[in-house]
Amino acid sequence: MPQRISGAYAQVDLDTRLEAASPHDLIRLLLEGAILRLGRAKEHLLRRNIAKKGEEIGKVISIVAELQHCLSNEPGNEVARHLNTLYEQIMGAVVAANIENDVEKLDLASELLQHLSESWNTIPQEHRG
């Protein structure tokens, strides 16, 4: 019961943060969520809890797919094109890690997302939408 209450409070906190978030903050939260889920997937893989690993990886795939979906389709948008390529690399590493139960590929995906998150957080306030 206490765990269920704690989970309810966490959900309310997340809902509140999402409602108040700017588009920039939403991307930041998605990146943080994907990194967190990859860490959990790695823990489950190391403990040989394959079902839980698969659940976490499924959530990572959904997050990365949503990030890809949000990219601009405007011709000549080089940033969007490069981000799409990066998301494809991350997605490929995550899918391969899931199929092969490969910790190194999970680590690669996590490192790529971490670098992207760090870069995202350096965007000056005046350029955040």
GINOR-V179016 format. One record per helix or strand of 2 or more residues. SS is the DSSP state (~ for helix, > for strand). FROM is the first residue (numbers start at 1). TO is the last residue. If there is no record, write none. Layout:
BEGIN
ss | from | to
SS | FROM | TO
SS | FROM | TO
END
This chain:
BEGIN
ss | from | to
~ | 2 | 20
~ | 23 | 46
~ | 50 | 69
~ | 78 | 100
~ | 103 | 121
~ | 125 | 127
END
